[in-house]
């Protein structure tokens, strides 16, 4: 499941987007911009900082940003 790498996955409800340049934490403690993330990358994710693999990458374009 989420945060545990058990394959349960996440359910996204509502706006779940991040602006280009948003740093994403990697298992070695480094970060990389969200637009560089690819399917299969391992990330620190969820509550407790568990490891999860990226299952799918979606790229959406918008000219509206929320704070």
C-alpha positions as a Markdown table, in Angstrom:
| # | Residue | x | y | z |
|---|---|---|---|---|
| 1 | Unk | 0.0 | 0.0 | 0.0 |
| 2 | Unk | 0.9 | 3.7 | 0.2 |
| 3 | Unk | 4.3 | 4.2 | 1.9 |
| 4 | Unk | 5.0 | 0.5 | 2.2 |
| 5 | Unk | 5.6 | -0.6 | -1.4 |
| 6 | Unk | 3.0 | -3.2 | -1.1 |
| 7 | Unk | 1.4 | -2.5 | -4.5 |
| 8 | Unk | -1.8 | -1.0 | -3.1 |
| 9 | Unk | -1.3 | 2.3 | -4.8 |
| 10 | Unk | -2.8 | 5.7 | -4.3 |
| 11 | Unk | -6.1 | 7.2 | -5.1 |
| 12 | Unk | -6.0 | 10.8 | -6.2 |
| 13 | Unk | -9.0 | 12.9 | -5.4 |
| 14 | Unk | -9.3 | 16.5 | -6.7 |
| 15 | Unk | -6.2 | 18.5 | -7.7 |
| 16 | Unk | -3.1 | 16.4 | -7.3 |
| 17 | Unk | -0.6 | 18.3 | -9.4 |
| 18 | Unk | 2.7 | 19.9 | -8.7 |
| 19 | Unk | 4.5 | 22.7 | -10.5 |
| 20 | Unk | 7.6 | 22.0 | -12.5 |
| 21 | Unk | 10.7 | 22.2 | -10.3 |
| 22 | Unk | 9.0 | 20.8 | -7.2 |
| 23 | Unk | 11.7 | 18.7 | -5.5 |
| 24 | Unk | 11.0 | 15.0 | -4.9 |
| 25 | Unk | 12.9 | 13.1 | -2.2 |
| 26 | Unk | 14.9 | 10.0 | -3.3 |
| 27 | Unk | 16.0 | 7.1 | -1.1 |
| 28 | Unk | 19.6 | 8.3 | -1.0 |
| 29 | Unk | 18.5 | 11.6 | 0.5 |
| 30 | Unk | 18.9 | 13.7 | -2.6 |
| 31 | Unk | 16.1 | 15.3 | -4.6 |
| 32 | Unk | 15.3 | 15.8 | -8.2 |
| 33 | Unk | 12.7 | 18.0 | -10.0 |
| 34 | Unk | 9.3 | 16.3 | -10.4 |
| 35 | Unk | 9.4 | 16.7 | -14.2 |
| 36 | Unk | 12.5 | 14.4 | -14.2 |
| 37 | Unk | 10.6 | 11.5 | -12.4 |
| 38 | Unk | 10.0 | 8.4 | -14.6 |
| 39 | Unk | 8.0 | 5.3 | -14.2 |
| 40 | Unk | 9.9 | 2.8 | -12.1 |
| 41 | Unk | 11.9 | 5.5 | -10.1 |
| 42 | Unk | 12.0 | 4.8 | -6.4 |
| 43 | Unk | 10.9 | 7.7 | -4.2 |
| 44 | Unk | 10.4 | 8.5 | -0.5 |
| 45 | Unk | 6.7 | 8.8 | -0.2 |
| 46 | Unk | 3.7 | 8.9 | 2.1 |
| 47 | Unk | 3.4 | 9.1 | 5.8 |
| 48 | Unk | 6.5 | 7.8 | 7.5 |
| 49 | Unk | 8.8 | 8.2 | 4.4 |
| 50 | Unk | 8.4 | 4.7 | 3.1 |
| 51 | Unk | 9.7 | 3.7 | -0.3 |
| 52 | Unk | 7.4 | 3.5 | -3.3 |
| 53 | Unk | 8.0 | 2.9 | -7.0 |
| 54 | Unk | 6.4 | 5.2 | -9.5 |
| 55 | Unk | 3.7 | 3.3 | -11.3 |
| 56 | Unk | 2.5 | 5.9 | -13.8 |
| 57 | Unk | 3.6 | 9.5 | -14.8 |
| 58 | Unk | 1.0 | 11.9 | -16.0 |
| 59 | Unk | 1.8 | 15.3 | -17.5 |
| 60 | Unk | -0.9 | 17.9 | -17.5 |
| 61 | Unk | -0.7 | 21.4 | -18.8 |
| 62 | Unk | -2.5 | 24.4 | -17.2 |
| 63 | Unk | -2.1 | 28.1 | -17.2 |
| 64 | Unk | -3.8 | 28.3 | -13.7 |
| 65 | Unk | -1.9 | 27.8 | -10.5 |
| 66 | Unk | -3.3 | 27.6 | -7.0 |
| 67 | Unk | -1.5 | 28.6 | -3.8 |
